[in-house]
Each structure stands twice: as C-alpha cells, then as structure tokens.
Amino acid sequence: MEYQTSAISHGIGNTQVSKQWYNRPADERFTSLRDMLAHKRNDAAQLSSRIVDTHKLSIDSVCDGDAPIFGDLILKSDHGEQPLNNWSFGQLSQLAGAPAGYLKTLPSDMVANNLLWGLRHNRENATVKTYGKRDELRAVTSESYGRIHDYQVIQNCLKLSEQGDWKIPGAMSRQLGDGRVMYDADYPVTPETTTLFASDRDCFIFLVDDYHPIEIGKLPNGDPDLVFRGFYAWNSEVGSKTAGVAGFYLRGVCQNRCLWGVENFQEMTIRHTKNAPVRFAAEMQPALNSFANGSTSTFLEGVELARSVQIGKEEEAKLEFLQKRGGLSKSLARAANARHLEEEGRPVENAWDAVQAITAVARDIPNNDNRLAVERGAGAILDKIAA
C-alpha cells in the first residue's frame, strides 16, 4: 500500500526511534514481537529477585595478577554467588555512596572493600534487592524498587498487534516536492529496518497502523493531508530507565526511522517505585489499549475545534496569540507567522494554523532542548482548547 503525505512540511519531527535504530547491535534487533516476547520470557524465567541484608553479604574480587586494577567482583550472600556486570556495579556503587567512575580506577580488592563499607555504613536501610541468575547479577536496587518486567510490556503490545493492524512501520520511498513524499506501508521488514529492540537491560517497541491513514484536512494543492496512528513503549526491568508509552499521529517514517509530521504527541511514564507494577496495570496498559483500539473521532474533533477558534485578522492579534498562547518570543512569533504564510499560502487565521506555524518554525532550531520548548507551545494551545 502506497500513498502520499506531507510528512516533511507539516507537524514536528521525532528522533527517539531513530536513536534506538542507530545504536542497537544485531543481537538486540527483532523482526517480530513473538520472537522478542519469547526471548525476554525465557530470559526472565532464569532470573530471580531477592531481598538481601547488607550485613550478611560479602563482596569478593577475583584479581588479575599481572594487572590488579582489572578483575571481577562477586557478590556473595545466603542465596549464592553472583558476578556483577557493568550495570549492577554502577547501581551497587550508587547504593554504597561511592563514585563508580573513581572506583574503576582502583585495584579490584580495594573496590570490593569500599563497596562493602559503603553498603554497611553509608546507608540507613540495611537491605538491598538483587536481581539476576547464578552466573550474573543484573541489578541491585533499593528494597522499594517496583519491577515491571520487559516481557509484560512486550506482551501487551503483541495483544494490540494481533487485535488490529499494528505493525513495524513502512518507510518514505521518494520525495514528490512541496514537502510531500510517497509512503510505502509495505516496506520490507528486516533486522536493518526493524523498530523492535531488546537487550538484557531494556526493551523498546515502535508500532504503527499505517494501513489506515486518516485525512485531517487538505494540502495547499488540494490533496488530502494524511496521518496515521503510532506509539512507542519502553521499559527497563533492571532500572536503567522508566517505563513509558507515547501515542501520537504522524505522517511518515524515514528509512533511518526518524518520525516526520508528528501531531498530538502524548506521553505517560511510570518510575519504578514500589507501586509501579500496579500503576502499569491500572493506568498505562488501559491507556495504550484505548489509544490503539479507539476511533479517530477524538483527534479529528480536536482538529476541528482548533480550527474553529479564530484569532483575529490583524497581524497584531496573530502575534499576540502566538506569544501569549504559544509561549513564543516576539521574534519567533513573527517568524512563525511568516512561515505559515510562506508554506500554506495564507496567513494564520485560527488556533490550528497557529499550531502548524509553531511546529514549522521549530524545525529550524538546531538545539534539541530549545526546539522541544517551542514545540511544547504548540501542544499547550491544543491542551487549552480541549480543556
């Protein structure tokens, strides 16, 4: 299935998926959710979590006689012996109140002694929670850490994909000019084009429903302005990041997995606190299910409502709206107003136009933090209208 979209000239860009795609090695790439789920389920079956009294554990070092600064660290407790990996070493250092970067410069036997001292004397809580298997300690956290397993997130995404047409995205195949591109929903799925990633530390899933594009308006040449739904979800059962899901509409995906023409971006995150598993089941999972299985009416109604909010015909009124409601500086407001006239062939007339103008001028900002701050202004306009 192939169709044209205005991916380059409308909406905002998003590089979160592209960063995953660029940095993941071959053994962290999956071309099906089923394979990904089987891998993480099998991995989780070999892992267990324990509450350990820091006064009843020891840390041994296995030194290299020729290079004493190098060596393995082994945590010993009533539950057995587990070698630390790089991630669990960093977590243990943090719990012990010791800088991991400095410890790595010391001989391993000194590192072991410093960690053990810190765990026993620098902490008010005398317990830690370990997570791993016999030959590897994956994580060491506080006892209150609430673990959401990676396979639980993947399992929920698989259910959604089996209930509808959620899939690894296609790709923009060629440019047509005027910001329009052809989008191929059937672009081949390979390890080089996948958007499913998982390691021993985390998982990241990006899926779209690009077989059902939605017309939200007309382009200046009269062609339909098409978007489709997408979401990405992420988690780390060892505590390297929060759990989260982001849902949005987009107009296209590059072959390097950059997202183009993103609209109505909404994100929910859950920190791995004690109640994290309950919150995942009670909040995040239903929210994702509702977005994936719901109708398009909410978004379309939001677009129409934004279009119905007129902001005045005088340039002064337009600039005031962009500044007060969109949070732009005076110079950026002028630039946004001019950009909309240039790209759309008419001045800003309503709130939806203002959103498009802001996201258009944001694309010129090289600094990511500054660009996101401007883009949030566009979201704030829609949020205020919806409220």
C-alpha positions as CSV (number, residue, x, y, z in Angstrom):
1,M,0.0,0.0,0.0
2,E,1.5,3.4,-1.0
3,Y,0.2,6.9,-0.6
4,Q,1.4,10.5,-0.4
5,T,1.7,12.5,2.7
6,S,3.0,16.0,3.7
7,A,5.5,14.4,6.1
8,I,8.3,16.9,5.6
9,S,6.3,20.2,5.6
10,H,3.9,19.7,8.5
11,G,4.0,18.7,12.1
12,I,7.1,18.1,14.2
13,G,10.0,15.7,13.9
14,N,10.9,13.0,16.4
15,T,14.2,11.1,16.6
16,Q,13.6,8.8,19.5
17,V,13.0,5.7,17.4
18,S,15.9,6.6,15.1
19,K,18.3,6.8,18.1
20,Q,17.3,3.3,19.0
21,W,17.7,2.1,15.4
22,Y,21.1,3.7,15.1
23,N,22.6,2.4,18.3
24,R,21.3,-1.1,18.6
25,P,23.7,-4.0,17.7
26,A,22.4,-7.0,15.7
27,D,21.7,-9.2,18.7
28,E,19.3,-6.6,20.1
29,R,17.1,-6.4,17.0
30,F,13.9,-8.4,16.4
31,T,11.7,-8.6,13.4
32,S,8.6,-10.0,15.2
33,L,7.0,-9.3,18.6
34,R,6.5,-13.0,19.1
35,D,10.3,-13.7,18.9
36,M,11.0,-10.8,21.1
37,L,8.5,-11.9,23.7
38,A,9.8,-15.5,23.7
39,H,13.4,-14.2,24.2
40,K,12.5,-12.0,27.1
41,R,10.2,-14.5,28.7
42,N,12.9,-17.2,28.5
43,D,15.4,-14.7,30.0
44,A,13.1,-13.7,32.8
45,A,12.5,-17.4,33.7
46,Q,16.2,-17.7,34.6
47,L,16.2,-14.6,36.8
48,S,15.1,-14.2,40.4
49,S,14.8,-11.3,42.9
50,R,16.0,-11.5,46.5
51,I,16.0,-9.1,49.5
52,V,19.5,-9.3,51.0
53,D,20.7,-7.9,54.3
54,T,23.9,-5.9,53.7
55,H,25.4,-7.2,56.9
56,K,25.0,-10.8,55.7
57,L,26.7,-10.3,52.3
58,S,30.3,-10.0,51.2
59,I,31.9,-8.8,48.0
60,D,35.0,-10.7,46.7
61,S,37.3,-9.8,44.0
62,V,39.0,-12.1,41.5
63,C,42.1,-10.2,40.6
64,D,44.3,-10.4,37.5
65,G,47.8,-10.9,39.0
66,D,49.5,-9.1,36.1
67,A,47.0,-6.2,36.1
68,P,45.5,-5.9,39.6
69,I,43.3,-3.0,38.6
70,F,41.3,-5.4,36.5
71,G,39.2,-8.2,38.0
72,D,35.7,-9.5,38.6
73,L,33.6,-8.6,41.6
74,I,31.4,-11.3,43.1
75,L,28.5,-10.6,45.5
76,K,28.1,-13.5,48.0
77,S,25.0,-13.9,50.1
78,D,22.9,-16.7,51.6
79,H,21.5,-17.2,48.1
80,G,24.8,-17.9,46.5
81,E,27.5,-16.2,44.5
82,Q,26.7,-13.8,41.6
83,P,29.3,-11.9,39.5
84,L,28.5,-8.2,39.0
85,N,28.1,-6.9,35.4
86,N,28.8,-3.3,34.5
87,W,25.3,-2.1,35.2
88,S,24.9,-3.7,38.6
89,F,28.3,-2.5,39.6
90,G,27.1,1.1,38.9
91,Q,23.9,0.6,40.9
92,L,25.8,-1.0,43.8
93,S,28.3,1.9,43.8
94,Q,25.4,4.4,44.0
95,L,23.7,2.5,46.9
96,A,27.1,2.5,48.7
97,G,27.5,6.2,48.2
98,A,30.7,5.7,46.2
99,P,31.5,7.2,42.7
100,A,31.6,4.4,40.2
101,G,34.0,6.2,37.9
102,Y,36.6,6.6,40.6
103,L,36.2,3.0,41.9
104,K,37.0,1.8,38.4
105,T,40.5,3.3,38.7
106,L,41.3,1.3,41.9
107,P,42.5,-2.3,42.2
108,S,39.5,-4.7,42.4
109,D,40.2,-5.8,46.0
110,M,40.1,-2.1,47.2
111,V,36.9,-1.7,45.2
112,A,35.3,-4.6,47.0
113,N,36.2,-3.3,50.4
114,N,34.9,0.2,49.6
115,L,31.6,-1.1,48.3
116,L,31.1,-3.3,51.3
117,W,31.9,-0.5,53.7
118,G,29.5,1.9,52.0
119,L,26.7,-0.6,51.9
120,R,27.0,-1.3,55.6
121,H,27.8,2.2,57.0
122,N,26.7,4.8,54.5
123,R,23.0,3.7,54.2
124,E,20.1,3.9,56.6
125,N,18.4,0.9,55.0
126,A,20.2,-2.4,55.8
127,T,18.7,-4.2,52.8
128,V,19.1,-4.2,49.0
129,K,17.1,-6.0,46.3
130,T,19.2,-8.2,43.9
131,Y,18.1,-9.4,40.5
132,G,19.9,-11.9,38.4
133,K,20.9,-15.5,37.9
134,R,23.7,-17.8,39.1
135,D,26.3,-16.5,36.7
136,E,25.3,-12.8,36.5
137,L,24.0,-10.2,38.8
138,R,21.8,-8.0,36.6
139,A,20.6,-5.3,39.1
140,V,21.0,-4.1,42.6
141,T,18.3,-1.7,43.8
142,S,16.6,-0.5,47.0
143,E,14.1,-2.8,48.5
144,S,11.2,-0.5,47.4
145,Y,12.1,-0.9,43.7
146,G,8.9,-1.9,41.8
147,R,9.9,-4.2,38.9
148,I,7.8,-4.2,35.7
149,H,9.2,-7.0,33.5
150,D,10.1,-6.2,29.9
151,Y,8.1,-9.2,28.7
152,Q,4.9,-7.7,30.3
153,V,5.2,-4.6,28.1
154,I,6.0,-6.6,25.0
155,Q,3.1,-9.0,25.8
156,N,0.7,-6.1,25.9
157,C,2.0,-4.7,22.6
158,L,1.6,-8.1,21.0
159,K,-2.0,-8.3,22.0
160,L,-2.7,-5.0,20.4
161,S,-1.0,-6.0,17.2
162,E,-3.0,-9.2,17.0
163,Q,-6.3,-7.3,17.5
164,G,-5.6,-4.9,14.7
165,D,-3.1,-3.8,12.0
166,W,-0.4,-2.5,14.3
167,K,3.0,-3.4,12.8
168,I,6.6,-2.3,12.2
169,P,6.3,0.8,10.1
170,G,6.8,1.2,6.4
171,A,9.0,3.9,5.1
172,M,9.0,7.0,2.9
173,S,10.1,5.8,-0.5
174,R,10.6,9.0,-2.5
175,Q,10.0,12.8,-2.4
176,L,7.5,14.5,-4.6
177,G,8.3,18.1,-3.9
178,D,6.5,20.8,-1.9
179,G,7.1,18.8,1.3
180,R,5.2,15.8,0.0
181,V,6.5,12.3,-0.1
182,M,5.3,8.8,-1.1
183,Y,4.9,6.5,1.9
184,D,5.2,2.7,1.4
185,A,3.3,0.9,4.2
186,D,4.6,-2.4,2.9
187,Y,8.3,-1.5,3.0
188,P,10.2,-4.8,3.8
189,V,10.9,-5.7,7.5
190,T,14.4,-6.8,8.1
191,P,16.9,-6.5,11.0
192,E,18.1,-3.3,9.3
193,T,14.6,-1.7,9.2
194,T,13.0,-3.1,12.4
195,T,11.7,-0.9,15.2
196,L,11.7,-3.7,17.9
197,F,14.7,-3.7,20.2
198,A,15.6,-5.6,23.4
199,S,18.7,-6.2,25.5
200,D,19.5,-7.7,28.9
201,R,18.8,-4.2,30.2
202,D,15.7,-2.9,28.4
203,C,13.2,-3.1,25.6
204,F,11.8,-0.6,23.1
205,I,8.9,-1.1,20.7
206,F,7.5,1.2,18.0
207,L,4.4,0.2,16.1
208,V,2.1,2.0,13.7
209,D,-1.3,1.5,12.0
210,D,-0.2,2.8,8.6
211,Y,-2.7,0.7,6.6
212,H,-5.4,3.1,7.7
213,P,-4.3,6.7,7.1
214,I,-6.7,9.4,8.3
215,E,-7.5,12.5,6.3
216,I,-7.4,15.6,8.6
217,G,-7.6,18.3,6.0
218,K,-6.3,19.4,2.6
219,L,-2.9,20.4,1.4
220,P,-2.5,23.7,-0.5
221,N,-2.7,21.8,-3.8
222,G,-6.0,20.2,-2.8
223,D,-4.5,16.8,-2.0
224,P,-5.6,15.1,1.3
225,D,-3.4,15.7,4.4
226,L,-3.0,12.2,5.7
227,V,-1.8,11.0,9.1
228,F,-1.7,7.6,10.8
229,R,-1.5,6.4,14.4
230,G,1.7,5.3,16.1
231,F,3.1,4.6,19.5
232,Y,6.3,3.5,21.2
233,A,6.7,1.8,24.5
234,W,9.8,1.2,26.6
235,N,10.9,-0.3,29.9
236,S,13.9,-1.5,31.9
237,E,13.3,-4.2,34.4
238,V,16.8,-3.5,35.8
239,G,16.2,0.2,36.5
240,S,18.2,1.9,33.7
241,K,15.1,3.9,32.6
242,T,11.4,4.4,33.5
243,A,8.5,2.5,31.9
244,G,6.6,4.6,29.5
245,V,4.4,4.8,26.4
246,A,3.9,7.6,23.9
247,G,1.0,7.8,21.5
248,F,0.7,10.2,18.5
249,Y,-0.3,10.7,14.9
250,L,2.4,11.0,12.2
251,R,2.7,11.4,8.5
252,G,5.8,9.3,7.7
253,V,8.8,7.4,8.8
254,C,12.3,7.6,7.2
255,Q,14.3,4.6,6.2
256,N,16.5,5.6,9.1
257,R,13.4,5.5,11.3
258,C,13.1,9.2,12.0
259,L,9.4,10.2,12.5
260,W,8.0,13.1,10.5
261,G,4.9,15.2,10.7
262,V,4.1,14.2,14.3
263,E,0.9,15.6,15.8
264,N,-0.9,15.3,19.1
265,F,2.1,13.7,20.9
266,Q,1.1,12.4,24.4
267,E,3.4,10.6,26.8
268,M,2.9,8.7,30.0
269,T,5.8,7.5,32.2
270,I,6.0,5.4,35.4
271,R,9.0,5.4,37.7
272,H,9.9,2.0,39.2
273,T,8.7,2.9,42.6
274,K,7.0,0.4,44.9
275,N,3.6,0.7,43.2
276,A,4.9,0.7,39.6
277,P,3.5,-2.8,38.7
278,V,0.1,-1.7,40.0
279,R,0.2,1.6,38.1
280,F,1.3,-0.2,34.9
281,A,-1.8,-2.5,35.1
282,A,-4.2,0.2,36.2
283,E,-3.0,3.2,34.1
284,M,-0.5,2.6,31.3
285,Q,-1.9,-0.6,29.9
286,P,-5.5,0.7,29.6
287,A,-4.3,4.0,28.2
288,L,-2.4,2.2,25.4
289,N,-5.3,-0.2,24.7
290,S,-7.7,2.8,24.5
291,F,-5.5,4.6,22.0
292,A,-4.8,1.6,19.9
293,N,-8.4,0.4,19.7
294,G,-10.3,3.7,19.8
295,S,-11.9,5.6,16.9
296,T,-10.3,8.6,15.4
297,S,-13.0,10.9,16.4
298,T,-11.2,12.4,19.4
299,F,-8.3,13.7,17.3
300,L,-10.5,14.9,14.5
301,E,-12.7,16.7,16.9
302,G,-9.7,18.3,18.4
303,V,-8.5,19.5,15.0
304,E,-11.9,20.9,14.1
305,L,-12.2,22.6,17.5
306,A,-8.8,24.2,17.0
307,R,-9.8,25.4,13.5
308,S,-13.0,26.9,14.9
309,V,-11.0,29.2,17.3
310,Q,-10.4,32.3,15.3
311,I,-7.6,34.6,16.5
312,G,-8.3,37.8,14.6
313,K,-7.4,39.2,11.2
314,E,-5.0,41.9,12.3
315,E,-1.3,40.9,12.4
316,E,-1.1,42.3,15.9
317,A,-3.7,39.9,17.1
318,K,-2.0,37.0,15.5
319,L,1.4,37.8,17.0
320,E,-0.2,38.3,20.4
321,F,-1.8,34.9,20.2
322,L,1.4,33.2,19.2
323,Q,3.2,34.9,22.1
324,K,0.7,34.5,24.9
325,R,-0.9,31.2,24.0
326,G,2.1,29.6,22.2
327,G,4.8,30.9,24.5
328,L,6.9,32.4,21.7
329,S,9.2,35.4,21.8
330,K,8.2,38.4,19.7
331,S,10.8,37.5,17.1
332,L,9.8,33.8,16.9
333,A,6.1,34.8,16.7
334,R,6.9,37.0,13.7
335,A,8.9,34.1,12.1
336,A,6.2,31.6,12.7
337,N,3.5,33.9,11.2
338,A,5.7,34.5,8.2
339,R,6.5,30.8,7.8
340,H,2.8,29.9,7.7
341,L,2.1,32.4,5.0
342,E,5.1,31.0,3.0
343,E,4.2,27.4,3.4
344,E,0.4,27.5,3.3
345,G,-0.1,30.4,1.0
346,R,-2.3,32.3,3.6
347,P,-1.8,34.0,6.9
348,V,-2.5,32.4,10.3
349,E,-6.3,32.6,10.9
350,N,-7.1,30.1,13.7
351,A,-5.6,28.1,16.5
352,W,-4.9,25.1,14.3
353,D,-2.9,27.4,11.9
354,A,-1.0,28.7,14.9
355,V,0.0,25.2,15.9
356,Q,1.2,24.4,12.4
357,A,3.1,27.7,12.3
358,I,4.9,27.0,15.6
359,T,5.8,23.4,14.6
360,A,7.1,24.7,11.3
361,V,9.4,27.3,12.8
362,A,10.6,24.9,15.5
363,R,12.1,22.7,12.8
364,D,14.7,25.4,12.2
365,I,16.0,25.3,15.8
366,P,19.2,23.2,16.0
367,N,19.3,22.8,19.8
368,N,17.1,19.9,20.8
369,D,16.1,21.3,24.2
370,N,15.2,24.7,22.7
371,R,13.3,23.1,19.9
372,L,11.3,20.9,22.3
373,A,10.4,24.0,24.4
374,V,9.0,25.7,21.3
375,E,7.1,22.6,20.3
376,R,5.5,22.4,23.7
377,G,3.9,25.7,23.0
378,A,2.0,24.2,20.1
379,G,0.8,21.4,22.4
380,A,-0.2,23.9,25.0
381,I,-2.5,25.6,22.5
382,L,-4.4,22.4,21.8
383,D,-4.5,21.4,25.5
384,K,-6.1,24.8,26.4
385,I,-8.7,24.4,23.7
386,A,-9.5,20.8,24.7
387,A,-9.9,21.9,28.3
